[in-house]
C-alpha cells in the first residue's frame, strides 16, 4: 500500500509544501515550505522578498514559476537539495508533522499531483514523485539517527 497526499484536507496533507507549517530560515519566517523553495530561485533579487512575503503559497508558487525574470543558473542542479532542506526544516520545527511522517513506517509516499510530473506522480502515475522520495529519504535518515541514539 502507498500513502498519497496532495490536498491540504487529505489525511497526509501536512506533507504538502502548501501546508501552513511556517519554517524559520535565513532570518525569515516563511509561511510555508513552498514560499521558501520558490524564493531560492531568486536569491539576491527583489523577487526573493516578494515571494517570501506572498499572501498565499499559491501566489508564491506563481511568482516562482514566472519566467519573466531569470532564475539562478544552477537551479536544476540544486533544486532537489533545496527541497530536502525545506522538508528537514519543516520536520525539525513541527514535531507533529515529523511524527506523522515516522508513523508511515515503510509505506511508499506519493505526491498525488495530477499536474506535476517532477515533484509528483502526474495524472497517469508516471511522474518522478521527487517530493515523495525526499520525504521517504528524510524518514529513513530520522530512523537511522534514532537508532544511533539508542546504540551509539
N, C-alpha and C positions, 0 to 999 in steps of 0.2 A: 504494500500500500504506500501511497505517497501523500504528502501534505501539500496542499495547494493554497496559495494566497494571492490576492490581487486587490479586492475592495477592502476598504478600511473596516467595514462592518463584518467581514469574514472572521471566523474563529481565530485565524492567524494573521489578521490584518495588521497587527503590530509589526510584522516583518516588512511591511511596505515602507518605502522611503518617504511616502506621503503621510505616514502616521505621525500624530502630534506628540513626538518624543524629542524635545529640544536637545541639542548637543552643544557643549561649550568647547570651542576650538579657536585658537589664534585670537583670544580676547573678545570673541564674538559669540553670543548665544544664538545659534542657528535654530530657527523654528522647527525645522525638520532636517533629516539627513539629505533630502533632495535639495534643499537650499544650499547646504554645504557642498555637495557634489557638483551641482551646476556652476556654482561660483568659481570653483577651481579651474574652470576653463579660461577664466578672465583675470587671473591674479595680477594686481598692479594696475587695473583699469577702473574706470568709473562703473562699468558693467558689474564688476565684482560686488561692490557695495549695493548696487541696485538689486541684484539677486539676493544678497544677504538679507536685505530688509523687505523683500517682496511680501505682499499681503498674504499670499497662499502658496503652497507647494506647486500648484498647477501653474501659477504665474512665474515662479522661479524656474520651472521646467521650460516654459515657453521662452523665457528670456535666455536661458542656457542653450536652447536649441536653435535660436535665431542666428543665422549665419551672415547677417548684415555687417557684423563686426568679426574680425578674425579671432579664432581661438588660439590658445598656446600651441606651438608647433609640435610638441611631444605628446599631445593629448592621447593619441591611440596607444602609445607605449605606457602611459601612466594611469589611464582611467581605471583599470581593474584594481590597482594598488590603492588608489584614492577611494574607491568604493569600499574596499575592505577596511581601510582606516575609518571611514564613516560608520560602518557596521560595528566595528570593535568599540568605537566611542559610544555608540548607542547602547550596546550591551553593558559596558562599564558604568555608564551613567544612569541606566534604567534596569535595575536588578530584576524587576518583574518581567521584562522582555527577555533577559538572559534566561530566567527560569523557564519561560515558555519555550525558548529555543532548546534548552537542555532536556526538557520534557518530551521533545520529539524523538529522543532515542537515536535509532539508526535509520529512521524513515528518510526517504528522499524528499527534499523540499523544492517545490516548483513555484516560480512566479508565473501564475496562470494568466499572463497578459496576452490578449488577443491581437495586440498591435506591435509588441516589442519582440523581435527575433534575436536580440543580443542579450539583454538582461532577463528577458522572459522566455516562455516556450513558444510564443506566437500562436496564431489562430489554429494552425494544424499540428502543433506539438513538435515541430522540427527546429524550434529556436534553440539557442545555446544555453539559455537559463543560467546566465552567469551570476545573477543575484542569488538564485537558489544555491548554486555551487559555492559561492562565497559564504553564505550562511552555514552550509554544511561544513566547510573548511574551518570556520571560526568555532563552530560547535565541537569539532574534533580537537582543536587546539585547547579549548577550555577543558575538555575531558582529560587530555594529557597533562595539562597544568594542574588540575585537581589531583590526578594520580601522583604527580611529583610531590605534592604537598603531603600526601599520605605515605609515600615511600622514599622521599628524598632525604 
